[in-house]
Amino acid sequence: MKSKTRRFSGRIPAETWKAGISSNGISWSNAKIANIGRDGAYLITEDKFKIDSFVTVCVVTPHISFSLDALVVRNGMSGLGVRFVNNNKGIKNILLHYMCRYLA
């Protein structure tokens, strides 16, 4: 089943960033981040997650690490798309800061 949720915000490439994906706080999958924005990301991983399931994404950049709650909106050939949900403005501002630095 394909989710009808579509992304509307800008994204930046983040191939050097890594992520851990947790479902229900139990199982962890390793991933690379293909691209990321304030509202979501595409994560490169062989693992599949159920569409519309909630996951925790632990983002590891060269400078900072943080966790985001997310909803799985798409399973692709090389990974999955997630939309960030219920996260504080501080984390979204960190992502906005990285996007501005990338675009400058």
Buried (B, 14 or more C-beta within 10 A) or exposed (E): EEBEBEBEEEBBEBEEBBBBBBBEEEEEBEBBBBBBBBBBBBBBBEBEBEBEEBBBBBBBBEEEEBBBBBBBBBBEEEBBBBBBEEBEEEBBEBBBEBBEEEEE
